[in-house]
Amino acid sequence: MVKLSVIVPFYNVQQYAPDTLRSLRANARDDFEFILVDDCSRDETPDILERAARELPGAVHLHHEKNGGLATARNTGLDAARGEYLTFLDGDDWLAPGYYAQLVDAIEELGCDFVRTDHVQCTARARTVHRVPHGRRGVVMNPRDVILPADRSTSVDYAYAWAGIYHRRLADAGLLHFTDGLRTAEDRPWIWRLHREAESFAAVGLLGVFYRRGVASSLTQIGDVRQLDFIKAFDQVVQETAADRDADELLPKAVRTYCAIISHHLGSIERFEPPVARKLKSMSAAALKRMPQGVLDDALDSMDLQRATRLRRLRRRPVSAEVAA
């Protein structure tokens, strides 16, 4: 029986993949498998993964003939995973030695559906600890109960799929797959669904994932049209939350978060290519018109003046029928 499946998508990360793979070797165990998904890389990444398939204990090497994006690559790994527990890693991040054994011990001791962990963000030479925005550590709770409040950062805002471990029963229930084709913000509908539909979770103060921030090839650093997939992602969050039995309570959080992300992108609009910047404005205006308008009114009233003014101005912008659809 495989105890843990680790799903690791790679795309054009030849500079970082060796560090990632060395850290996986330092976490290898006879009952762990590492599912290495090459998402049709065009650099030397495929050669690096071919060597890893021969040399890394527990390696399973999968290859996409066409680039599908992070969500699709993770789904490929999920479909192949055999473990009792599952987790994720990105192909440009790395781990502390022995971290996965500690992670498995944590979820087995707690006996819950999933566990969320802190992580270390690495930007150039700077190291910063980022913690799950949930104060109670090592206490099993209903994940639905920690979605709120709307005006504070909560566990659904800490959307990193690799910052945790998940029981196979969640995959069997259809809760671990991502929305195919999403190029960015793919973790957002995923983490909301997990918190709405799973039965139990806990947060633990376990550090062992090192998240490489500011990678030139990362979509968070590239101002092209793929960045606009955050609108599809948050449309899905709002739509699914609106259908929830507790929609009246949860929608204010979903709408307010969506507004905050739109405002964030508008506040750094200069990093987008000019045609993409124009599309960002028009698609965001249409998104505001799709939101439940009474809930949106309350969300804007609760925000600081600068963000609220920016969003109210955008809300008045005319939207073509094509963009509105």
N, C-alpha and C positions, 0 to 999 in steps of 0.2 A: 504494500500500500504506500502510495506517495503521500507524505505528510503535508508538504508545502509546494505549491506551484508558483513560481515567480515569472511574471509576464513582462518582457522587456522589449519594446519596439525600438528600432534603430532606423534613422534616416539621415544620411550624409553627415555622420558624426565621427569620421575617421580620426580626428584629433583627440576625441574624448573617449571613444569606445574601449581602448586598451585599459584605461583607469577603471571604467565600469566593470569590465570583465575580470580584472584582477581582484576587485572587491567582491565579486560573486564567488570567485575561487576561495577567498578567505571566509566565505559563508557556506561553502559546500558541505553537504552531509549526505549519507547514503540514501536517505528518504526525501531529499529535496530535488526538484527539477527546475531548470532554468530555460524558459521558452523564449528563444531569441528570434524576434520577428523582424526580418529585413523588409522595410516598406519601399522596395525598389530604389535603393540608394544608387547614386550615380558616381560616387567617389570610391575610395578604397574600403569602405565599410563592409561590402560583401566578402572580400578576401579575409578581412579580420575575423568575421563571424564564421567563415568556413574553418579557419584554424581553431577557433574556440570550440566548434562542434566536435573536433577531434580531441582537444586537450582539456576542456572544462568538464569536470564530473557532473553528470546530470543534465548536460546541455541538450536541448532539442532545437534544431535550426529550421525555421520556416521562412519562406521567401514569397513576397508579392510580385507578380508580373507587372502590376500597375500600382503607382503610388495612390494610396487611399486616405492618408492622414492618420493621425494618432488614434482617433476613436476606432477606426476600422482595423488598424493594426492590433490594438488591444483586444478587440472582439475575436480576431483570428487566434490570438493566444488563449483567450478564454475557452474557445471551442475545442482547443487541443489539450487544455489543462486536465490533469488527473488527480490533483491533490485534494486532501481533506480540507485544507485551507489554501487561500489564494491571496497574492499581493501583486503589486506592480512596481516597476522601476522604469525611469526614462533612460535612454541610451547615452545621455551625456551627464548623468548623475552617478554617485557612488555611495558605498556603504562602509560603516565601521566593521571590522572583523567580528564575527560571531553574533552580529545583530539579529539575524533571522531566527536563530535558536532562541534568543531572548523573547522575540516577538511571538513565536509559537507558544512558548511557556506562558506568556501573559494571557493570551486568549484562552488557552486551555484551563488556566487557573480561574479565570473569570467566567467561562462557560457561556459567553454571549455571542450574538450574531456577528458583530464586528467590533474592532478596537481601533481607535484613532490615536496617533502618536505625534509628538513634537518633531521638529526637524531643524537642521542647520542650513541657513541660506548662505551661499558663497558667491560673492560678487568681487571679481578680481582676487585680491588677497584678504578682503574683509570677510569675517565670519559673524553671523548673527543668528541667535536662537529664536525661532518662531514657534509659538506654543498654540496648541488647540485652544480656541476661545471658549473653554468650558472649565469652570473652576474646580469641579469635583473630580478627583483622580482615583482611579481604581474602584469606582462605584458603578455597578450595572444599573442602567436606567432605560426608559423607553425613549428612543431617539426622537419621536414625535414631540415629546415634552420639552425639547431643548432647541426647537426651531426659533422660537421667539425669545426676547422681544424684538419688535420690528426695527427699533431705532438703535440697536446695539449689534456689534459683531457677535455672531453665534456660530455654532458648529457647521451650519450649512454654508457659511461664508468661507470656511476653511476647506476648500474643495479638492485638495490634492489627493488623487487616488492612491498615490504611493505612500502616503502618510498613514498607514494602517494595515490591517489584516482582516480577512473576510472568510466566514465559514462557507463551505460548499453549498449548504442549503440555500444561501442567497442566490448563487448562480442557478441552481435548479429551479428557483422560483422566478427567474428572469430579472433579477434586480441588479445584476452586476454588469450586464452588457451596456454599451454606450450607443448613442444615436449615430448610426453609420454616416460617414461623410462629413461630420462636423470638424472643421479645421482649427477651431479655437473655442474656448469655453466649454469643451466637451464634458468637463467634470461637473458643470453646474446642474444640468437636468439630472445627472447621475446621482449627485450627493443629495439633492432634494428628494428624489424618489426613494433613496435608501433611508432617509430620515422619516419619510412619511409611511413607508411600508414594512421596514424591518421591525422586529419586536424588541430587540435589546442591543445595547452598545455600552462601551465604556471608553473613557480617555485615560491614557497612561503617560507618565512623564519619562518616556523612553526615547533617548536620542541615538540615532544611528544612520539616518538618511541625510546625505549631503546634496543639497539642491543647487545646481549650478545656474546662477542667474546672470543674464546679460550675454548669453551666447549669441554670436552674430547671426547664426542660422535659425535661431528660435523665432517663432511667429510673433512673440511679444516684442521683438526688436525690429520687425519688418512691417512697414506701413503699407502693405498691399491689400488687395480686396479680400483675401482670406481672413483677415482680422474681423471683417464684418459678420462673420458667422456667429459672433456673440449675440447678434439680434435673433437669429434662428434659435440659439440655445435658450435665451431668456424668454422668447415667445413660448417655447415648450414648457419652461418652468411655470409661467403664468397660466397657460392653458390647463396643464395637469393639476395645478394647485386649485384652479377655479372649479375643477370637477371633484375635489376632495370633500369628504364629509365635514371637515372643519374649515371650509373655504373662507367663511366670514372672518375667522381668526387669523388664518395664515396668509391670505392674499395681501394684506398691507405690507407684510415683510417681503413677499416676492416682488411686488410693484416698486416698493421703495428701493430695493437692491438693484432692480433693473434701471431705475432712474439714476441711481448713483453711478452705475457703470457707464451709461450714456454720457452723463456729465463728465466723467473721467476722460473718456475718449475725446469729447469736444474740447476739453481743457488742454489736450496735447495734440490738437488736430494738425499742427504743423509737421508732425512726423509722417503723416500720410501723403502719398502721391496726390497731386491736385484733383484728378478725376475721382479718386477714392474718397477724398475729403468731401467732395460734393455729394457723393453717394451716401457717405456716412450721415450727412445732415438730412438728406431726404428720407433715407430709410429710418432714421431715428425719429423724425417727425411723424412718419407713418406709424411707427411702433407706439408712440405716445397716444395716438388716436385709437389704436386697437385695445389699449388697456381699459379696464373698468374705470370709467371717468370719475365716479364718486371716490373710489379708492385712490385714484391718481391725485385728485384735489387734496385729499388728506395727506398724501405722501409729500406733495410739494409744500404744503403748509408746515410740515414738520422739518423741512430741510433748511440749511443756512441760506442766507439771502443771495449769495453769489450763485450757488447751484440752482436754487429755485428760480431766480431771474433768468438764468441761461435756459432752463428747461421750459419755462413759460413762454419765452420768446420763440423757442423752437416749436412749441405746441401750436402757435398761431401760424406757422409756415404752411402755405398751401401744399397739398400733396397730390400728385397725379394718380389717376386710377390704377395705372400699372404698378407704381411703387406701393400704393396702399394695399394691393392684393398680395 
